[in-house]
């Protein structure tokens, strides 16, 4: 194999690794956003200066909505984790390929 072909293969491996790292960063950001959305559901504002009956109704409605939202967000988080894990594995694999090609290039 010619040296220019070897360099092209090394450059391609590095480009693929950069692409995979970018995908991993996107998956990481999406996972973090979903996790943050779940945390926000647990924060409710104080209604101390309101009528207790109205407060109970508001809290009950909020809790009902939050439970449904939590279900959807947990499903989203499961999908995010699958994408994140896949992107992480691809980034690791492309890093390994790039490193092997770099090492082989040094030996010759």
N, C-alpha and C positions, 0 to 999 in steps of 0.2 A: 504494500500500500504506500502510495506517495505521501510525502510529508505534508503537502497542501491538503490532501484528503483527510489526513489525521487531524490537522488543525480545524478543518470544517466539521468533523465529527465532534471534536472537543467543544467547539463553539456551539454546535447544535445541542449538545448535552447540557451546557451551561444555560442556554436559552430555555430549554425544557425545565431545568431546575428553577430558574427564575419564574417561569409560568406557574409551576407547581407551588412555589412559595407564595406567589400572589393569590392563588386559589385558597391556600391554607390561611392566609391573613384574612381574606373575605369570610371564610367559614368561621374563623375565630371571632371576628367582629359580630357576625350574625348570632352566634351562640351566646356571646356576652350580652347582646341586646335582649335576647329572649330571657336570659337569666335575670337581667335588670328589670324587665317587665314583670316577671314573677315576683320579685322582691317588692316592687311598688304596690302590688295588690295588698300586701300585708300592712300598709301604712294607711290608717284612717285618721281624719282630722277630728278633733274634739268638738262635740256638740253640746258642751256644758250649759250654755246660756239659752238653750232651746227647750221647748215643751218635751217632757220625757216620752209622751206617747208618740209625738212626731219623730223624736230621735230613734225610738225603737223601730218605727216603720222604715225610716231612712236606713238604719243599720241592717234591718232584715232584707230590704231590697238590694242594698249594696252587697251584702253577703251572698245573696242568690246570684247576682250578676258576677261577682268575683269568683264564685265557685265555677260557673260556666266558663269564665275567662281563663281561670287556672287550668281547667281541663284542656282547653284549646292551646294554651301556652305550653303545657307539659307535652302535648303531642308535637307541637312545633319544636320544642327543645329536643325531643327524641330524634326528630328528623335532622335538626342542626347537629346533634352529636354524631349521627351517622355520616353526614357530609364532612364534618370536621375530622373525624377519624380517617375517612377515606383520603381526604386532602393531605392529612399528616403523613399517611403511609406513602402516598405518591411523592410528596416532597422528600421524604427519607430515601425512597428508591432512586429518585432522580439525583439527589445529592451523592448517593453511593456510586451511581454510574459516572457522574462527573469526576468524582475523586479517583475512581479506578482509571479513567481515561487520562487524567492529569498525571497519575503515578506511572502509567505505561509510557506516557510521553517523556517523562524524565529519564526513564531507564534506557531509552534508545538514543 
